[in-house]
Amino acid sequence: MTIAFDSTRRRRRQPDEVRTEAIAAARQLLVAGGPDAVTLQSVAAALNMAHGNIAHHFGSAANLQAALADTLIADMLTAVREGTNRLRAGVITEGDLVDLVFDRFESQGIGRLIGWLAAQGNDQLETMYERLGKVPAELSETTAAGSLLTPEALPKVIAIIVMAGLSASLIGRGMLSALDLPANFSRERATEYLICWRHSDGTADHPIES
């Protein structure tokens, strides 16, 4: 597997630079080959570094994968915050925001990596949960003027869309095909959910009845 890094010669890197370049290489390996491809050896080879150097910074492949997941989740949540503000401003639609979440899970391999770590019982996913837990309060603050959703509704909508995006990235394509449903079924339902909650007072348990 070829990764687009300059590996013509080894050079001395600072610790922060090593971690940054290792995560960047791991992202490419994840997209190209899935979680199995993200190993200390593969990242070291991509950067033309000794295996021991990468091991010194991450300790194990599981720690490297967890660090990668944390970076990808942080990037996704940043994009969601920006997308939420753009939706509030009328620049994008609810469907665009849902697509942003689903596309991140699918095209960047976030869903596959989270599923991989969860199957291994990796407790470093707790960092991801902590980040997600802070999102409702952060979005409530940033949407105070012309709120996107009520504080009561935000956790429910985030949970539905994130879980839908995650499951779609893992089994969505095969399941929808088996059930003879359109490929965009999950995205459309998540979009309907978001739209309904935006036009409700946040107290209804089931904004979508159909």
Stockholm file with secondary structure:
# STOCKHOLM 1.0

chainA/1-210         MTIAFDSTRRRRRQPDEVRTEAIAAARQLLVAGGPDAVTLQSVAAALNMAHGNIAHHFGSAANLQAALADTLIADMLTAVREGTNRLRAGVITEGDLVDLVFDRFESQGIGRLIGWLAAQGNDQLETMYERLGKVPAELSETTAAGSLLTPEALPKVIAIIVMAGLSASLIGRGMLSALDLPANFSRERATEYLICWRHSDGTADHPIES
#=GR chainA/1-210 SS CCCCSCCSSCCCCCHHHHHHHHHHHHHHHHHHHCGGGCCHHHHHHHTTCCHHHHHHHHSSHHHHHHHHHHHHHHHHHHHHHHHHHHHHTTSSCHHHHHHHHHHHHHHTSHHHHHHHHHHTTCGGGHHHHHHHHHHHHHHHHHTCTTCSSCTTHHHHHHHHHHHHHHHIIIIIHHHHHHTTCCTTHHHHHHHHHHHHHHTSCSCCSCSCCC
#=GC SS_cons         CCCCSCCSSCCCCCHHHHHHHHHHHHHHHHHHHCGGGCCHHHHHHHTTCCHHHHHHHHSSHHHHHHHHHHHHHHHHHHHHHHHHHHHHTTSSCHHHHHHHHHHHHHHTSHHHHHHHHHHTTCGGGHHHHHHHHHHHHHHHHHTCTTCSSCTTHHHHHHHHHHHHHHHIIIIIHHHHHHTTCCTTHHHHHHHHHHHHHHTSCSCCSCSCCC
//
